[in-house]
């Protein structure tokens, strides 16, 4: 048990930096908070956590190694991710000014609730279509976790990581929907949409230049 705790602590020490680093996940949660409110942002956070378990699962089962060694499979994942990021970026650029009122903090900024499945899917797809996650989880699990560690323990590591990720983005969601932040974002909503659109497209372009290995 002591060995497993050391492995988990080592994983979390590395993963902590990945959690707080800016990327598509953070941009997605921030935009969800601003445009669709706290509820949608929190559901999106759970979608991101679920996608992490997806990455951990195929890494543990050995599929991550297959993807990392196959240029064809890597490119399929990569270009799907590029298309998705550019798509949501263009949608953000085309969005108009959003009026954020008091009920919107817990609901939707435009008075219409975003469907829970869509909010969850946005978070899940933004992360699951990132081929860099293949190499990230493959590298940290292969270097930190022993090959003799039981599969159930490895899945337990993944659950702890997913829980921490969800908690981080829920914290971001709560902060971004406080009254003071909401008032500031209401005044600058259109520019925020344009900025987030540029960020998503830039992330898509950056992803397009990534190479396997």
Residue, then its C-alpha position, 0 to 999 in steps of 0.5 A: x500500500x505504501x508503494x501505491x501511495x508513493x506512485x499516486x503522489x508522484x502522478x499527482x505532482x506531475x498532473x497538478x501542472x497539467x491541470x492548471x496549464x492554459x489550454x482548450x479545456x480551460x478556455x472551454x470552461x471559461x466560455x461556458x461560464x460566461x455564455x451559458x452560466x454556472x450549471x453548464x460550466x459545471x456539467x462541462x467540467x464533468x465531461x472533461x473529467x470523463x474524457x480523462x478516464x477515457x484516456x487513462x482506460x485505453x492507456x492502461x489497456x495498452x491501446x495508447x501505445x498502439x495509437x502512439x506508434x501509428x501515424x495513421x491513427x494519430x493523424x485521425x485523432x489529430x485532425x478530428x481535434x483540429x476540426x472540432x477546435x476550429x468549429x467551436x472557435x468560428x461559432x464563438x467569433x460569430x456570436x453576438x453580445x450576451x446580456x448576463x443577468x442575475x439568474x444567468x449565473x446559475x442557468x444560462x446567460x441568454x435565459x435559455x438553458x443549454x442541454x446537459x448532454x450538449x454541455x457534457x459533450x463539449x467538455x468531453x470532446x474538447x479533451x478526448x480529441x486531443x492526441x497530446x493526451x495520448x502521449x501525456x498519459x502514456x508517458x507518466x503511467x509508463x515512467x511512474x507506475x510499475x508494470x506490476x501495479x494491479x489494473x484496479x489500482x491503476x484505474x483508482x489512480x485515474x479516478x483520483x486524477x479525474x476527480x481533482x480535474x473536475x474539482x479544479x474546473x468546478x472552482x473555475x466555474x464558480x469563480x467565473x460566475x460570481x456577481x462581480x465577474x459576471x458584471x464585468x463579463x456582461x460589459x465585454x461579452x462580445x469581445x470575450x467571445x471573439x477572444x475565445x474564438x481566436x484562442x480556440x482557432x489558434x489551439x486548433x492551428x497549433x494542434x495541426x502542427x503537432x507531430x507524433x513522436 
